[in-house]
Amino acid sequence: MLAWTTTPDEPSGLALSEVPDPVPQAHEVIVRVEAFAPNPGDLAALPGAPAGAVPGWDGSGVVLEPAADGTGPRAGDRVLFLGLTGGWAQKRAVSRQFLGTAPAGVSWEELATLPVPATSALRAVRRLGSVLGRRVLVVGASSAVGRAAVQIAARSGAQVVAVARDESRHREIRRLGAHETHTSPASISSRVHGAIDLIGGQHLVDAYALLEAGGTVIALGHAAGDDERFPYGAFVADLATADRSITSFFLATEPDLGDEMQYLAAAGLDIGPIDSRPWTELARWIGSGAPRGSGRVVFRVDHDA
Ligand SMILES: NC(=O)c1ccc[n+]([C@@H]2O[C@H](COP(=O)([O-])OP(=O)(O)OC[C@H]3O[C@@H](n4cnc5c(N)ncnc54)[C@H](OP(=O)(O)O)[C@@H]3O)[C@@H](O)[C@H]2O)c1
């Protein structure tokens, strides 16, 4: 089969190469990949990947071979999936726990954008406990994970407070379900039950300061790449601020995502505009700095090559 592999010999660090078909373990399904959508984690991991690796996390496609242990979807099922490697290829072995079946009406491109952003958002909202009638802060609400978190929290009954630095996106974020929008946490005046932070740096410090007693910040993303510096007093508690916490998050340690991926595929989530391209353009796109607009770039895999 053909796959994009890492190589030091190309300026982009990638070459389209002939590689052996994947060999599944008992709990893995072999899929024919129809589309994949590079996410920030993929791109950040590329420079450190060993030569000859097939990168790629998020994708969608059709089951070619069901898992040998008899679990999971059947041959011919439409699926969406994730994994830490192997996605930028014509075929891929995927663990049953990171794969969900998908309804017919959702495009390959839409499905490929969902796995990491939507499952991360769902698991983060769930970690906040019941959000019904409670204020939930989403910092970085214009990101893919942020958009998914706004929608999932709003559907769960939360009063969603959204922060996105670009004010021109606020109308759209309100359409997704946010009740309040801000360009920075600094303008938020009432405390929140919980927060999901995709940006880090000062945003994380500010999100923690906004928690009510018992509240939690999920430090899910670090898009700003900035240090966090907490001022003296940030962790001194009183009646209004006791028992607050910050927790780190890594999707790959979250087990059994398959059923939730199936739910999310059918949930009609909108995680932004899709820019669909042939997969032969991947290296050129990455070589030019992986530019994107407000949504995801998705690559359609060619099986006739
Ligand atoms: N821990 C995990 O398991 C896990 C899972 C999924 C994602 N993540 C992380 O979560 C973050 C979001 O992922 P994504 O896929 O949603 O990202 P994305 O769609 O690429 O969006 C990135 C966002 O970061 C914003 N941003 C970048 N620099 C900023 C700054 N200095 N100040 C304020 N905003 C800034 C951008 O704002 P503009 O739109 O205004 O440019 C954009 O909304 C990433 O850091 C990703 O690596 C972690």
The ligand as an ORCA input file, in Angstrom:
! r2SCAN-3c Opt
* xyz 0 1
  N      -4.335     16.773     25.837
  C      -4.883     16.161     24.802
  O      -5.050     14.938     24.782
  C      -5.324     17.012     23.645
  C      -6.301     16.542     22.768
  C      -6.725     17.394     21.744
  C      -6.153     18.649     21.591
  N      -5.182     19.052     22.467
  C      -4.597     20.391     22.362
  O      -5.661     21.331     22.488
  C      -5.344     22.518     21.773
  C      -6.470     22.832     20.818
  O      -6.513     21.825     19.806
  P      -7.381     22.078     18.494
  O      -7.231     20.932     17.608
  O      -8.730     22.494     18.922
  O      -6.605     23.367     17.918
  P      -6.936     24.273     16.660
  O      -8.262     23.928     16.087
  O      -5.739     24.228     15.787
  O      -7.056     25.726     17.311
  C      -5.992     26.326     18.000
  C      -6.573     27.520     18.718
  O      -5.598     28.136     19.526
  C      -5.819     29.546     19.464
  N      -4.568     30.197     19.832
  C      -3.333     29.919     19.381
  N      -2.423     30.717     19.986
  C      -3.117     31.503     20.842
  C      -2.747     32.539     21.747
  N      -1.463     32.918     21.901
  N      -3.721     33.138     22.477
  C      -5.014     32.772     22.332
  N      -5.426     31.807     21.476
  C      -4.487     31.180     20.749
  C      -6.245     29.791     18.043
  O      -6.979     30.989     17.982
  P      -7.384     31.677     16.561
  O      -8.507     30.818     16.019
  O      -7.815     33.031     16.969
  O      -6.135     31.638     15.729
  C      -7.143     28.570     17.793
  O      -8.457     28.826     18.211
  C      -3.997     22.253     21.101
  O      -2.986     22.757     21.955
  C      -3.941     20.738     21.040
  O      -2.618     20.257     20.941
  C      -4.757     18.268     23.492
*
